[in-house]
Amino acid sequence: MGKKIRNQANNLGLTKLRKTSLYARAKNIRMMAFSNAPDTADAIKDYLKPLDPSFVNDKSGGGRNATYYYLAPQLELYVEVISKVSGFSPHNPANHAIQINIFCEKDEYIRAIANLINQIWEDGILPHINWEKIKKKYKVNKQDAIATWNEFL
């Protein structure tokens, strides 16, 4: 399903742009018939949709692992939000290890997305991330991930 949007982004050359990866967890989960959506994915969609009339989005995957695709061609921006459940219950927001891949040359959009995710939490996202789950799912160094967050907050 979402592969069509990924292919569009490839054809536009957006996946060759600078890639910034942020790691997060969900505060809330929106339940759907056969899957769920973390609030982080919804927040990014709600931010990008009014900025670009040509905005398109899609999703692939199911209840435990899902990828959300957001393409804003006029902004020259492509975002993938990957949510992997690490733990028993996909209904528990704390079990969602999330990777946000932003393909864009403009720091203003990266900064806006980072701040948007950070503002979901009253005291910011960083104290709420379970780095063990992030490391397990994405093989990322905690210090590098925090440095990227700090660069854009």
N, CA, C and O atoms as a GROMACS GRO file, in nm:
protein
  612
    1MET      N    1   0.082  -0.120   0.000
    1MET     CA    2   0.000   0.000   0.000
    1MET      C    3   0.086   0.125   0.000
    1MET      O    4   0.084   0.201  -0.097
    2GLY      N    5   0.161   0.148   0.105
    2GLY     CA    6   0.241   0.268   0.116
    2GLY      C    7   0.361   0.271   0.023
    2GLY      O    8   0.426   0.375   0.007
    3LYS      N    9   0.389   0.156  -0.038
    3LYS     CA   10   0.505   0.149  -0.128
    3LYS      C   11   0.488   0.243  -0.247
    3LYS      O   12   0.588   0.290  -0.303
    4LYS      N   13   0.364   0.270  -0.288
    4LYS     CA   14   0.341   0.362  -0.399
    4LYS      C   15   0.392   0.502  -0.363
    4LYS      O   16   0.452   0.570  -0.446
    5ILE      N   17   0.369   0.543  -0.241
    5ILE     CA   18   0.415   0.676  -0.199
    5ILE      C   19   0.568   0.677  -0.190
    5ILE      O   20   0.632   0.775  -0.226
    6ARG      N   21   0.626   0.567  -0.140
    6ARG     CA   22   0.772   0.556  -0.135
    6ARG      C   23   0.828   0.565  -0.276
    6ARG      O   24   0.930   0.631  -0.298
    7ASN      N   25   0.764   0.498  -0.373
    7ASN     CA   26   0.809   0.504  -0.512
    7ASN      C   27   0.796   0.645  -0.569
    7ASN      O   28   0.884   0.690  -0.643
    8GLN      N   29   0.689   0.715  -0.536
    8GLN     CA   30   0.673   0.854  -0.580
    8GLN      C   31   0.787   0.939  -0.525
    8GLN      O   32   0.846   1.019  -0.597
    9ALA      N   33   0.818   0.922  -0.396
    9ALA     CA   34   0.927   0.996  -0.334
    9ALA      C   35   1.060   0.964  -0.402
    9ALA      O   36   1.142   1.054  -0.424
   10ASN      N   37   1.082   0.837  -0.437
   10ASN     CA   38   1.203   0.798  -0.510
   10ASN      C   39   1.208   0.868  -0.645
   10ASN      O   40   1.312   0.924  -0.683
   11ASN      N   41   1.096   0.865  -0.718
   11ASN     CA   42   1.092   0.926  -0.851
   11ASN      C   43   1.116   1.077  -0.847
   11ASN      O   44   1.172   1.134  -0.940
   12LEU      N   45   1.074   1.140  -0.738
   12LEU     CA   46   1.096   1.284  -0.722
   12LEU      C   47   1.236   1.315  -0.668
   12LEU      O   48   1.276   1.432  -0.659
   13GLY      N   49   1.311   1.211  -0.634
   13GLY     CA   50   1.446   1.230  -0.581
   13GLY      C   51   1.450   1.268  -0.434
   13GLY      O   52   1.555   1.305  -0.382
   14LEU      N   53   1.336   1.259  -0.365
   14LEU     CA   54   1.330   1.302  -0.225
   14LEU      C   55   1.403   1.207  -0.130
   14LEU      O   56   1.451   1.249  -0.025
   15THR      N   57   1.410   1.079  -0.166
   15THR     CA   58   1.480   0.984  -0.078
   15THR      C   59   1.631   0.998  -0.087
   15THR      O   60   1.705   0.936  -0.011
   16LYS      N   61   1.678   1.080  -0.180
   16LYS     CA   62   1.821   1.108  -0.192
   16LYS      C   63   1.862   1.232  -0.110
   16LYS      O   64   1.980   1.263  -0.097
   17LEU      N   65   1.761   1.302  -0.056
   17LEU     CA   66   1.789   1.419   0.026
   17LEU      C   67   1.845   1.376   0.161
   17LEU      O   68   1.844   1.258   0.195
   18ARG      N   69   1.893   1.472   0.237
   18ARG     CA   70   1.946   1.444   0.370
   18ARG      C   71   1.840   1.372   0.454
   18ARG      O   72   1.724   1.413   0.458
   19LYS      N   73   1.882   1.266   0.519
   19LYS     CA   74   1.791   1.188   0.604
   19LYS      C   75   1.824   1.216   0.750
   19LYS      O   76   1.938   1.204   0.794
   20THR      N   77   1.719   1.254   0.824
   20THR     CA   78   1.731   1.276   0.968
   20THR      C   79   1.640   1.175   1.036
   20THR      O   80   1.521   1.166   1.004
   21SER      N   81   1.695   1.100   1.131
   21SER     CA   82   1.615   1.000   1.203
   21SER      C   83   1.599   1.042   1.348
   21SER      O   84   1.697   1.069   1.418
   22LEU      N   85   1.475   1.049   1.391
   22LEU     CA   86   1.441   1.077   1.530
   22LEU      C   87   1.374   0.953   1.587
   22LEU      O   88   1.305   0.880   1.516
   23TYR      N   89   1.394   0.930   1.716
   23TYR     CA   90   1.333   0.813   1.781
   23TYR      C   91   1.241   0.862   1.890
   23TYR      O   92   1.270   0.958   1.961
   24ALA      N   93   1.128   0.792   1.904
   24ALA     CA   94   1.026   0.839   1.997
   24ALA      C   95   0.946   0.720   2.048
   24ALA      O   96   0.975   0.604   2.018
   25ARG      N   97   0.846   0.753   2.126
   25ARG     CA   98   0.745   0.655   2.166
   25ARG      C   99   0.611   0.727   2.166
   25ARG      O  100   0.605   0.850   2.168
   26ALA      N  101   0.506   0.651   2.162
   26ALA     CA  102   0.373   0.710   2.158
   26ALA      C  103   0.328   0.746   2.300
   26ALA      O  104   0.364   0.679   2.396
   27LYS      N  105   0.252   0.852   2.310
   27LYS     CA  106   0.185   0.885   2.436
   27LYS      C  107   0.046   0.824   2.436
   27LYS      O  108  -0.003   0.776   2.539
   28ASN      N  109  -0.017   0.826   2.318
   28ASN     CA  110  -0.151   0.769   2.301
   28ASN      C  111  -0.155   0.686   2.173
   28ASN      O  112  -0.078   0.709   2.080
   29ILE      N  113  -0.246   0.591   2.170
   29ILE     CA  114  -0.266   0.505   2.054
   29ILE      C  115  -0.412   0.520   2.010
   29ILE      O  116  -0.504   0.512   2.091
   30ARG      N  117  -0.431   0.542   1.881
   30ARG     CA  118  -0.566   0.545   1.825
   30ARG      C  119  -0.596   0.406   1.770
   30ARG      O  120  -0.527   0.358   1.680
   31MET      N  121  -0.700   0.343   1.825
   31MET     CA  122  -0.734   0.207   1.785
   31MET      C  123  -0.820   0.211   1.658
   31MET      O  124  -0.912   0.292   1.646
   32MET      N  125  -0.787   0.120   1.564
   32MET     CA  126  -0.863   0.105   1.442
   32MET      C  127  -0.906  -0.042   1.432
   32MET      O  128  -0.873  -0.122   1.519
   33ALA      N  129  -0.978  -0.077   1.329
   33ALA     CA  130  -1.034  -0.212   1.318
   33ALA      C  131  -0.930  -0.323   1.334
   33ALA      O  132  -0.946  -0.410   1.420
   34PHE      N  133  -0.824  -0.320   1.255
   34PHE     CA  134  -0.725  -0.428   1.261
   34PHE      C  135  -0.585  -0.377   1.291
   34PHE      O  136  -0.488  -0.451   1.278
   35SER      N  137  -0.574  -0.254   1.332
   35SER     CA  138  -0.443  -0.199   1.365
   35SER      C  139  -0.461  -0.081   1.460
   35SER      O  140  -0.569  -0.060   1.516
   36ASN      N  141  -0.355  -0.006   1.477
   36ASN     CA  142  -0.358   0.111   1.563
   36ASN      C  143  -0.264   0.215   1.506
   36ASN      O  144  -0.181   0.184   1.420
   37ALA      N  145  -0.276   0.337   1.553
   37ALA     CA  146  -0.190   0.444   1.505
   37ALA      C  147  -0.138   0.523   1.624
   37ALA      O  148  -0.217   0.568   1.707
   38PRO      N  149  -0.006   0.540   1.633
   38PRO     CA  150   0.049   0.621   1.741
   38PRO      C  151   0.022   0.770   1.717
   38PRO      O  152   0.013   0.815   1.603
   39ASP      N  153   0.009   0.844   1.825
   39ASP     CA  154  -0.019   0.987   1.813
   39ASP      C  155   0.091   1.062   1.739
   39ASP      O  156   0.065   1.166   1.678
   40THR      N  157   0.213   1.011   1.742
   40THR     CA  158   0.322   1.076   1.671
   40THR      C  159   0.296   1.077   1.520
   40THR      O  160   0.321   1.177   1.453
   41ALA      N  161   0.246   0.966   1.467
   41ALA     CA  162   0.216   0.958   1.324
   41ALA      C  163   0.102   1.053   1.288
   41ALA      O  164   0.107   1.122   1.186
   42ASP      N  165  -0.001   1.055   1.372
   42ASP     CA  166  -0.114   1.145   1.347
   42ASP      C  167  -0.071   1.291   1.352
   42ASP      O  168  -0.118   1.373   1.273
   43ALA      N  169   0.016   1.325   1.445
   43ALA     CA  170   0.061   1.464   1.461
   43ALA      C  171   0.136   1.512   1.337
   43ALA      O  172   0.118   1.626   1.292
   44ILE      N  173   0.220   1.427   1.281
   44ILE     CA  174   0.296   1.465   1.162
   44ILE      C  175   0.202   1.484   1.043
   44ILE      O  176   0.216   1.580   0.967
   45LYS      N  177   0.106   1.395   1.027
   45LYS     CA  178   0.008   1.408   0.918
   45LYS      C  179  -0.070   1.539   0.933
   45LYS      O  180  -0.088   1.613   0.836
   46ASP      N  181  -0.116   1.567   1.054
   46ASP     CA  182  -0.194   1.689   1.079
   46ASP      C  183  -0.112   1.816   1.055
   46ASP      O  184  -0.168   1.919   1.018
   47TYR      N  185   0.018   1.808   1.075
   47TYR     CA  186   0.105   1.923   1.051
   47TYR      C  187   0.126   1.946   0.901
   47TYR      O  188   0.118   2.059   0.853
   48LEU      N  189   0.154   1.839   0.826
   48LEU     CA  190   0.192   1.852   0.686
   48LEU      C  191   0.074   1.876   0.592
   48LEU      O  192   0.087   1.948   0.493
   49LYS      N  193  -0.039   1.816   0.622
   49LYS     CA  194  -0.154   1.822   0.531
   49LYS      C  195  -0.194   1.964   0.492
   49LYS      O  196  -0.213   1.990   0.373
   50PRO      N  197  -0.207   2.059   0.586
   50PRO     CA  198  -0.247   2.194   0.544
   50PRO      C  199  -0.135   2.275   0.476
   50PRO      O  200  -0.162   2.377   0.412
   51LEU      N  201  -0.010   2.230   0.488
   51LEU     CA  202   0.101   2.305   0.430
   51LEU      C  203   0.122   2.279   0.281
   51LEU      O  204   0.180   2.361   0.211
   52ASP      N  205   0.074   2.165   0.233
   52ASP     CA  206   0.099   2.125   0.095
   52ASP      C  207  -0.028   2.066   0.034
   52ASP      O  208  -0.070   1.958   0.074
   53PRO      N  209  -0.091   2.137  -0.063
   53PRO     CA  210  -0.213   2.085  -0.124
   53PRO      C  211  -0.193   1.953  -0.198
   53PRO      O  212  -0.290   1.880  -0.221
   54SER      N  213  -0.069   1.920  -0.235
   54SER     CA  214  -0.042   1.795  -0.305
   54SER      C  215  -0.003   1.682  -0.208
   54SER      O  216   0.040   1.576  -0.251
   55PHE      N  217  -0.017   1.706  -0.078
   55PHE     CA  218   0.019   1.608   0.025
   55PHE      C  219  -0.059   1.478   0.007
   55PHE      O  220  -0.180   1.479  -0.017
   56VAL      N  221   0.013   1.365   0.018
   56VAL     CA  222  -0.049   1.233   0.017
   56VAL      C  223   0.010   1.150   0.130
   56VAL      O  224   0.125   1.171   0.170
   57ASN      N  225  -0.068   1.057   0.181
   57ASN     CA  226  -0.019   0.970   0.287
   57ASN      C  227  -0.080   0.831   0.272
   57ASN      O  228  -0.183   0.813   0.209
   58ASP      N  229  -0.013   0.735   0.333
   58ASP     CA  230  -0.061   0.597   0.331
   58ASP      C  231   0.005   0.523   0.446
   58ASP      O  232   0.091   0.577   0.517
   59LYS      N  233  -0.036   0.398   0.463
   59LYS     CA  234   0.014   0.316   0.572
   59LYS      C  235   0.030   0.173   0.521
   59LYS      O  236  -0.048   0.127   0.438
   60SER      N  237   0.130   0.105   0.573
   60SER     CA  238   0.142  -0.038   0.546
   60SER      C  239   0.171  -0.108   0.678
   60SER      O  240   0.219  -0.046   0.773
   61GLY      N  241   0.143  -0.236   0.684
   61GLY     CA  242   0.168  -0.311   0.805
   61GLY      C  243   0.040  -0.334   0.883
   61GLY      O  244  -0.070  -0.304   0.836
   62GLY      N  245   0.058  -0.388   1.003
   62GLY     CA  246  -0.059  -0.422   1.084
   62GLY      C  247  -0.050  -0.367   1.224
   62GLY      O  248  -0.002  -0.256   1.245
   63GLY      N  249  -0.096  -0.446   1.320
   63GLY     CA  250  -0.106  -0.400   1.458
   63GLY      C  251   0.025  -0.393   1.534
   63GLY      O  252   0.038  -0.310   1.624
   64ARG      N  253   0.122  -0.477   1.501
   64ARG     CA  254   0.248  -0.479   1.576
   64ARG      C  255   0.358  -0.398   1.508
   64ARG      O  256   0.440  -0.336   1.576
   65ASN      N  257   0.360  -0.396   1.378
   65ASN     CA  258   0.460  -0.321   1.303
   65ASN      C  259   0.389  -0.249   1.189
   65ASN      O  260   0.319  -0.312   1.109
   66ALA      N  261   0.407  -0.120   1.183
   66ALA     CA  262   0.342  -0.042   1.078
   66ALA      C  263   0.434   0.071   1.033
   66ALA      O  264   0.514   0.123   1.111
   67THR      N  265   0.420   0.108   0.908
   67THR     CA  266   0.494   0.222   0.854
   67THR      C  267   0.393   0.319   0.795
   67THR      O  268   0.303   0.280   0.721
   68TYR      N  269   0.410   0.446   0.828
   68TYR     CA  270   0.325   0.554   0.779
   68TYR      C  271   0.410   0.638   0.683
   68TYR      O  272   0.522   0.677   0.716
   69TYR      N  273   0.356   0.665   0.565
   69TYR     CA  274   0.427   0.736   0.460
   69TYR      C  275   0.361   0.872   0.437
   69TYR      O  276   0.240   0.880   0.418
   70TYR      N  277   0.441   0.978   0.439
   70TYR     CA  278   0.390   1.113   0.419
   70TYR      C  279   0.475   1.182   0.313
   70TYR      O  280   0.596   1.198   0.329
   71LEU      N  281   0.411   1.223   0.205
   71LEU     CA  282   0.480   1.288   0.095
   71LEU      C  283   0.420   1.426   0.072
   71LEU      O  284   0.301   1.440   0.047
   72ALA      N  285   0.507   1.528   0.081
   72ALA     CA  286   0.467   1.666   0.054
   72ALA      C  287   0.557   1.718  -0.058
   72ALA      O  288   0.660   1.781  -0.031
   73PRO      N  289   0.521   1.691  -0.184
   73PRO     CA  290   0.608   1.725  -0.297
   73PRO      C  291   0.642   1.874  -0.308
   73PRO      O  292   0.757   1.908  -0.337
   74GLN      N  293   0.545   1.962  -0.284
   74GLN     CA  294   0.572   2.105  -0.297
   74GLN      C  295   0.670   2.155  -0.190
   74GLN      O  296   0.742   2.252  -0.212
   75LEU      N  297   0.671   2.088  -0.076
   75LEU     CA  298   0.766   2.124   0.030
   75LEU      C  299   0.900   2.054   0.013
   75LEU      O  300   0.995   2.082   0.086
   76GLU      N  301   0.908   1.963  -0.084
   76GLU     CA  302   1.025   1.878  -0.105
   76GLU      C  303   1.059   1.805   0.025
   76GLU      O  304   1.170   1.814   0.077
   77LEU      N  305   0.959   1.731   0.074
   77LEU     CA  306   0.967   1.665   0.203
   77LEU      C  307   0.900   1.528   0.196
   77LEU      O  308   0.790   1.513   0.144
   78TYR      N  309   0.970   1.430   0.250
   78TYR     CA  310   0.916   1.294   0.258
   78TYR      C  311   0.946   1.241   0.398
   78TYR      O  312   1.059   1.254   0.446
   79VAL      N  313   0.845   1.182   0.463
   79VAL     CA  314   0.861   1.132   0.600
   79VAL      C  315   0.807   0.990   0.608
   79VAL      O  316   0.700   0.960   0.556
   80GLU      N  317   0.882   0.904   0.675
   80GLU     CA  318   0.835   0.770   0.710
   80GLU      C  319   0.837   0.758   0.861
   80GLU      O  320   0.937   0.787   0.926
   81VAL      N  321   0.726   0.715   0.915
   81VAL     CA  322   0.716   0.689   1.059
   81VAL      C  323   0.699   0.539   1.075
   81VAL      O  324   0.600   0.481   1.031
   82ILE      N  325   0.798   0.475   1.137
   82ILE     CA  326   0.796   0.331   1.157
   82ILE      C  327   0.767   0.305   1.304
   82ILE      O  328   0.838   0.353   1.392
   83SER      N  329   0.662   0.229   1.329
   83SER     CA  330   0.622   0.195   1.465
   83SER      C  331   0.632   0.044   1.482
   83SER      O  332   0.564  -0.032   1.413
   84LYS      N  333   0.718   0.002   1.575
   84LYS     CA  334   0.734  -0.140   1.605
   84LYS      C  335   0.699  -0.163   1.751
   84LYS      O  336   0.746  -0.091   1.839
   85VAL      N  337   0.617  -0.262   1.776
   85VAL     CA  338   0.579  -0.294   1.913
   85VAL      C  339   0.688  -0.381   1.975
   85VAL      O  340   0.726  -0.485   1.920
   86SER      N  341   0.737  -0.336   2.088
   86SER     CA  342   0.836  -0.410   2.165
   86SER      C  343   0.776  -0.438   2.301
   86SER      O  344   0.781  -0.353   2.390
   87GLY      N  345   0.720  -0.554   2.317
   87GLY     CA  346   0.648  -0.588   2.439
   87GLY      C  347   0.522  -0.663   2.401
   87GLY      O  348   0.494  -0.682   2.282
   88PHE      N  349   0.448  -0.705   2.498
   88PHE     CA  350   0.333  -0.791   2.473
   88PHE      C  351   0.217  -0.718   2.406
   88PHE      O  352   0.167  -0.762   2.303
   89SER      N  353   0.175  -0.606   2.463
   89SER     CA  354   0.051  -0.542   2.418
   89SER      C  355   0.074  -0.426   2.321
   89SER      O  356   0.144  -0.331   2.353
   90PRO      N  357   0.013  -0.435   2.201
   90PRO     CA  358   0.020  -0.321   2.109
   90PRO      C  359  -0.072  -0.206   2.154
   90PRO      O  360  -0.064  -0.097   2.099
   91HIS      N  361  -0.158  -0.231   2.253
   91HIS     CA  362  -0.249  -0.128   2.303
   91HIS      C  363  -0.179  -0.036   2.404
   91HIS      O  364  -0.233   0.069   2.439
   92ASN      N  365  -0.062  -0.075   2.451
   92ASN     CA  366   0.013   0.006   2.546
   92ASN      C  367   0.107   0.099   2.469
   92ASN      O  368   0.199   0.052   2.402
   93PRO      N  369   0.085   0.232   2.477
   93PRO     CA  370   0.169   0.326   2.403
   93PRO      C  371   0.318   0.313   2.436
   93PRO      O  372   0.403   0.339   2.350
   94ALA      N  373   0.351   0.273   2.558
   94ALA     CA  374   0.491   0.260   2.598
   94ALA      C  375   0.563   0.149   2.523
   94ALA      O  376   0.686   0.145   2.521
   95ASN      N  377   0.488   0.058   2.462
   95ASN     CA  378   0.549  -0.052   2.387
   95ASN      C  379   0.581  -0.016   2.243
   95ASN      O  380   0.639  -0.098   2.171
   96HIS      N  381   0.545   0.103   2.200
   96HIS     CA  382   0.570   0.143   2.062
   96HIS      C  383   0.705   0.214   2.050
   96HIS      O  384   0.722   0.325   2.099
   97ALA      N  385   0.799   0.147   1.985
   97ALA     CA  386   0.929   0.206   1.955
   97ALA      C  387   0.917   0.267   1.816
   97ALA      O  388   0.889   0.196   1.719
   98ILE      N  389   0.937   0.398   1.806
   98ILE     CA  390   0.907   0.469   1.682
   98ILE      C  391   1.033   0.533   1.624
   98ILE      O  392   1.111   0.596   1.695
   99GLN      N  393   1.049   0.514   1.494
   99GLN     CA  394   1.156   0.580   1.420
   99GLN      C  395   1.090   0.674   1.319
   99GLN      O  396   1.003   0.632   1.242
  100ILE      N  397   1.132   0.799   1.319
  100ILE     CA  398   1.080   0.899   1.227
  100ILE      C  399   1.193   0.937   1.132
  100ILE      O  400   1.289   1.001   1.174
  101ASN      N  401   1.181   0.899   1.006
  101ASN     CA  402   1.283   0.931   0.905
  101ASN      C  403   1.232   1.046   0.821
  101ASN      O  404   1.130   1.036   0.753
  102ILE      N  405   1.305   1.157   0.826
  102ILE     CA  406   1.265   1.279   0.755
  102ILE      C  407   1.367   1.302   0.644
  102ILE      O  408   1.486   1.318   0.670
  103PHE      N  409   1.319   1.304   0.521
  103PHE     CA  410   1.404   1.330   0.405
  103PHE      C  411   1.375   1.472   0.359
  103PHE      O  412   1.269   1.500   0.304
  104CYS      N  413   1.471   1.561   0.383
  104CYS     CA  414   1.447   1.703   0.356
  104CYS      C  415   1.578   1.779   0.371
  104CYS      O  416   1.664   1.742   0.451
  105GLU      N  417   1.593   1.884   0.294
  105GLU     CA  418   1.712   1.969   0.306
  105GLU      C  419   1.688   2.090   0.397
  105GLU      O  420   1.784   2.155   0.440
  106LYS      N  421   1.563   2.119   0.426
  106LYS     CA  422   1.531   2.240   0.502
  106LYS      C  423   1.517   2.209   0.651
  106LYS      O  424   1.428   2.135   0.692
  107ASP      N  425   1.606   2.268   0.730
  107ASP     CA  426   1.603   2.248   0.875
  107ASP      C  427   1.472   2.293   0.938
  107ASP      O  428   1.431   2.239   1.040
  108GLU      N  429   1.406   2.392   0.877
  108GLU     CA  430   1.283   2.445   0.938
  108GLU      C  431   1.175   2.337   0.949
  108GLU      O  432   1.101   2.334   1.048
  109TYR      N  433   1.165   2.249   0.851
  109TYR     CA  434   1.064   2.142   0.858
  109TYR      C  435   1.106   2.033   0.956
  109TYR      O  436   1.022   1.980   1.030
  110ILE      N  437   1.233   2.001   0.958
  110ILE     CA  438   1.284   1.901   1.053
  110ILE      C  439   1.262   1.952   1.195
  110ILE      O  440   1.215   1.879   1.282
  111ARG      N  441   1.298   2.078   1.216
  111ARG     CA  442   1.282   2.139   1.349
  111ARG      C  443   1.134   2.143   1.389
  111ARG      O  444   1.100   2.116   1.504
  112ALA      N  445   1.047   2.176   1.295
  112ALA     CA  446   0.904   2.183   1.325
  112ALA      C  447   0.849   2.046   1.364
  112ALA      O  448   0.771   2.035   1.458
  113ILE      N  449   0.890   1.942   1.292
  113ILE     CA  450   0.844   1.806   1.325
  113ILE      C  451   0.900   1.764   1.461
  113ILE      O  452   0.827   1.707   1.542
  114ALA      N  453   1.026   1.790   1.485
  114ALA     CA  454   1.087   1.755   1.615
  114ALA      C  455   1.014   1.825   1.729
  114ALA      O  456   0.984   1.762   1.831
  115ASN      N  457   0.986   1.952   1.714
  115ASN     CA  458   0.918   2.027   1.820
  115ASN      C  459   0.773   1.980   1.837
  115ASN      O  460   0.722   1.977   1.949
  116LEU      N  461   0.710   1.946   1.728
  116LEU     CA  462   0.573   1.894   1.733
  116LEU      C  463   0.567   1.766   1.816
  116LEU      O  464   0.481   1.752   1.903
  117ILE      N  465   0.658   1.674   1.791
  117ILE     CA  466   0.663   1.548   1.866
  117ILE      C  467   0.700   1.576   2.012
  117ILE      O  468   0.643   1.517   2.103
  118ASN      N  469   0.795   1.664   2.032
  118ASN     CA  470   0.839   1.698   2.168
  118ASN      C  471   0.725   1.758   2.250
  118ASN      O  472   0.715   1.732   2.370
  119GLN      N  473   0.638   1.837   2.188
  119GLN     CA  474   0.530   1.904   2.259
  119GLN      C  475   0.413   1.813   2.294
  119GLN      O  476   0.324   1.852   2.369
  120ILE      N  477   0.413   1.691   2.242
  120ILE     CA  478   0.309   1.595   2.282
  120ILE      C  479   0.320   1.571   2.432
  120ILE      O  480   0.220   1.547   2.500
  121TRP      N  481   0.440   1.577   2.483
  121TRP     CA  482   0.467   1.555   2.625
  121TRP      C  483   0.486   1.691   2.694
  121TRP      O  484   0.552   1.779   2.640
  122GLU      N  485   0.429   1.707   2.811
  122GLU     CA  486   0.440   1.833   2.884
  122GLU      C  487   0.587   1.867   2.916
  122GLU      O  488   0.626   1.984   2.910
  123ASP      N  489   0.666   1.766   2.948
  123ASP     CA  490   0.806   1.788   2.983
  123ASP      C  491   0.902   1.741   2.873
  123ASP      O  492   1.020   1.721   2.900
  124GLY      N  493   0.852   1.725   2.752
  124GLY     CA  494   0.936   1.685   2.639
  124GLY      C  495   0.941   1.534   2.623
  124GLY      O  496   0.909   1.459   2.715
  125ILE      N  497   0.981   1.490   2.506
  125ILE     CA  498   0.982   1.348   2.470
  125ILE      C  499   1.095   1.270   2.534
  125ILE      O  500   1.075   1.155   2.573
  126LEU      N  501   1.213   1.329   2.546
  126LEU     CA  502   1.332   1.252   2.585
  126LEU      C  503   1.319   1.175   2.716
  126LEU      O  504   1.365   1.060   2.720
  127PRO      N  505   1.260   1.229   2.822
  127PRO     CA  506   1.251   1.150   2.945
  127PRO      C  507   1.157   1.029   2.934
  127PRO      O  508   1.158   0.942   3.022
  128HIS      N  509   1.078   1.022   2.830
  128HIS     CA  510   0.977   0.917   2.818
  128HIS      C  511   1.018   0.804   2.724
  128HIS      O  512   0.949   0.702   2.717
  129ILE      N  513   1.127   0.821   2.653
  129ILE     CA  514   1.170   0.718   2.559
  129ILE      C  515   1.236   0.603   2.635
  129ILE      O  516   1.323   0.624   2.720
  130ASN      N  517   1.194   0.481   2.603
  130ASN     CA  518   1.259   0.362   2.658
  130ASN      C  519   1.370   0.325   2.560
  130ASN      O  520   1.346   0.261   2.458
  131TRP      N  521   1.492   0.366   2.592
  131TRP     CA  522   1.603   0.349   2.500
  131TRP      C  523   1.640   0.204   2.477
  131TRP      O  524   1.695   0.170   2.372
  132GLU      N  525   1.609   0.117   2.572
  132GLU     CA  526   1.636  -0.026   2.552
  132GLU      C  527   1.549  -0.080   2.439
  132GLU      O  528   1.596  -0.159   2.357
  133LYS      N  529   1.424  -0.039   2.434
  133LYS     CA  530   1.334  -0.084   2.327
  133LYS      C  531   1.378  -0.026   2.192
  133LYS      O  532   1.373  -0.095   2.091
  134ILE      N  533   1.419   0.100   2.192
  134ILE     CA  534   1.466   0.164   2.068
  134ILE      C  535   1.591   0.091   2.018
  134ILE      O  536   1.602   0.059   1.900
  135LYS      N  537   1.684   0.066   2.109
  135LYS     CA  538   1.809  -0.002   2.071
  135LYS      C  539   1.780  -0.142   2.018
  135LYS      O  540   1.840  -0.185   1.920
  136LYS      N  541   1.689  -0.213   2.084
  136LYS     CA  542   1.654  -0.349   2.044
  136LYS      C  543   1.593  -0.352   1.903
  136LYS      O  544   1.627  -0.439   1.823
  137LYS      N  545   1.505  -0.258   1.873
  137LYS     CA  546   1.434  -0.258   1.745
  137LYS      C  547   1.513  -0.194   1.631
  137LYS      O  548   1.501  -0.237   1.517
  138TYR      N  549   1.595  -0.091   1.662
  138TYR     CA  550   1.658  -0.015   1.555
  138TYR      C  551   1.810  -0.016   1.557
  138TYR      O  552   1.873   0.041   1.469
  139LYS      N  553   1.870  -0.079   1.656
  139LYS     CA  554   2.016  -0.089   1.665
  139LYS      C  555   2.082   0.049   1.657
  139LYS      O  556   2.175   0.071   1.579
  140VAL      N  557   2.034   0.140   1.739
  140VAL     CA  558   2.083   0.277   1.738
  140VAL      C  559   2.151   0.310   1.871
  140VAL      O  560   2.115   0.255   1.975
  141ASN      N  561   2.248   0.398   1.865
  141ASN     CA  562   2.318   0.442   1.985
  141ASN      C  563   2.238   0.553   2.053
  141ASN      O  564   2.201   0.651   1.990
  142LYS      N  565   2.211   0.536   2.181
  142LYS     CA  566   2.131   0.632   2.257
  142LYS      C  567   2.189   0.773   2.251
  142LYS      O  568   2.116   0.870   2.229
  143GLN      N  569   2.319   0.786   2.269
  143GLN     CA  570   2.383   0.918   2.271
  143GLN      C  571   2.370   0.988   2.135
  143GLN      O  572   2.346   1.109   2.130
  144ASP      N  573   2.385   0.914   2.027
  144ASP     CA  574   2.369   0.972   1.893
  144ASP      C  575   2.226   1.017   1.870
  144ASP      O  576   2.201   1.124   1.813
  145ALA      N  577   2.130   0.935   1.914
  145ALA     CA  578   1.989   0.969   1.897
  145ALA      C  579   1.952   1.094   1.978
  145ALA      O  580   1.879   1.180   1.929
  146ILE      N  581   2.002   1.104   2.099
  146ILE     CA  582   1.976   1.223   2.182
  146ILE      C  583   2.041   1.346   2.121
  146ILE      O  584   1.982   1.454   2.124
  147ALA      N  585   2.161   1.331   2.066
  147ALA     CA  586   2.229   1.443   2.002
  147ALA      C  587   2.148   1.496   1.883
  147ALA      O  588   2.140   1.617   1.862
  148THR      N  589   2.087   1.406   1.807
  148THR     CA  590   2.004   1.448   1.693
  148THR      C  591   1.882   1.524   1.743
  148THR      O  592   1.847   1.629   1.689
  149TRP      N  593   1.817   1.472   1.848
  149TRP     CA  594   1.703   1.545   1.906
  149TRP      C  595   1.746   1.685   1.949
  149TRP      O  596   1.681   1.784   1.916
  150ASN      N  597   1.856   1.693   2.023
  150ASN     CA  598   1.903   1.823   2.075
  150ASN      C  599   1.939   1.921   1.964
  150ASN      O  600   1.926   2.042   1.980
  151GLU      N  601   1.984   1.869   1.851
  151GLU     CA  602   2.018   1.955   1.738
  151GLU      C  603   1.895   2.028   1.684
  151GLU      O  604   1.905   2.141   1.636
  152PHE      N  605   1.780   1.963   1.692
  152PHE     CA  606   1.659   2.022   1.631
  152PHE      C  607   1.557   2.075   1.729
  152PHE      O  608   1.456   2.131   1.688
  153LEU      N  609   1.582   2.060   1.859
  153LEU     CA  610   1.489   2.117   1.957
  153LEU      C  611   1.529   2.258   1.993
  153LEU      O  612   1.462   2.322   2.074
   0.00000   0.00000   0.00000
